[in-house]
Structure formats: C-alpha cells, structure tokens
Amino acid sequence: MCKDNLTPSDNLENMRFDRLTAINLNKSFKTKYKRFYEWNCKCDCGKKILMTSDKLISKTDFIKECP
C-alpha cells in the first residue's frame, strides 16, 4: 500500500513513519464527528508512545515526542 494513499482507518501495523513504527492498534473511538484510531508505536530510540493514525499519516506532532 502506498503511504500517499493511506486513510486513518487503514491497517498501519508494522509501517514506518519517519522514526516511528506502528506496532499494533491500541483502540478506536468515535467522537460526534470523527472516528479515531490510536496505535501503539515504537520510536527508533526505543521509546513506546501512543499516536493516532491521522497524526502518523500526516506526520504532525510526533517528532517532538522523541529526542
């Protein structure tokens, strides 16, 4: 699957996004207007963090999570 065509509902397991790798889906939840998918991710530095799929795909806000 091409990363340019990803949507938040796609399976991102084992995909790399810059320094982060999506390990597995932690949970999905829905607000009044949108569904979110939260992924367990691991940084190249070894740190584990939670990140929503829309942030992974757009590469926003996750660079500051790691050193």
C-alpha positions as CSV (number, residue, x, y, z in Angstrom):
1,M,0.0,0.0,0.0
2,C,1.3,3.4,-1.0
3,K,1.7,5.7,2.0
4,D,0.4,8.6,-0.1
5,N,-3.0,7.0,-0.3
6,L,-3.4,6.0,3.4
7,T,-6.5,6.8,5.4
8,P,-6.9,6.8,9.2
9,S,-8.9,3.5,9.0
10,D,-6.2,1.6,7.1
11,N,-4.2,-1.1,8.9
12,L,-0.9,0.6,9.7
13,E,0.7,-2.3,11.6
14,N,4.4,-2.6,11.0
15,M,4.5,0.5,8.9
16,R,7.3,3.1,9.4
17,F,6.6,6.8,9.7
18,D,9.9,8.7,9.9
19,R,11.3,7.4,13.3
20,L,8.1,5.7,14.4
21,T,6.9,2.2,13.6
22,A,3.2,1.4,14.2
23,I,3.2,-1.9,16.3
24,N,-0.5,-2.6,16.7
25,L,-3.9,-1.0,17.2
26,N,-4.5,0.1,20.8
27,K,-8.1,1.2,20.4
28,S,-10.5,3.1,18.2
29,F,-13.0,5.6,19.4
30,K,-15.6,7.9,18.0
31,T,-16.4,11.5,18.7
32,K,-19.6,13.2,17.5
33,Y,-18.0,13.9,14.1
34,K,-15.0,11.6,13.6
35,R,-13.6,8.1,14.3
36,F,-10.0,7.9,15.7
37,Y,-7.6,5.0,15.7
38,E,-4.9,5.0,18.3
39,W,-1.7,3.0,17.6
40,N,1.0,1.6,19.9
41,C,4.2,2.9,18.3
42,K,7.9,2.4,18.9
43,C,10.5,5.1,18.1
44,D,14.0,4.3,16.8
45,C,15.2,5.4,20.2
46,G,13.3,2.6,21.9
47,K,10.5,4.8,23.4
48,K,6.9,3.5,23.1
49,I,4.2,6.0,22.6
50,L,0.5,6.2,21.6
51,M,-0.3,8.0,18.4
52,T,-3.5,8.5,16.3
53,S,-3.4,7.3,12.8
54,D,-4.2,10.7,11.3
55,K,-1.1,12.2,13.1
56,L,1.1,9.3,11.8
57,I,-0.1,9.7,8.3
58,S,0.3,13.5,8.3
59,K,3.5,13.3,10.3
60,T,2.3,16.1,12.7
61,D,3.2,16.4,16.3
62,F,5.1,13.1,16.7
63,I,8.7,14.4,16.1
64,K,8.5,16.3,19.4
65,E,7.5,13.1,21.3
66,C,11.0,11.7,21.0
67,P,14.6,13.1,21.5
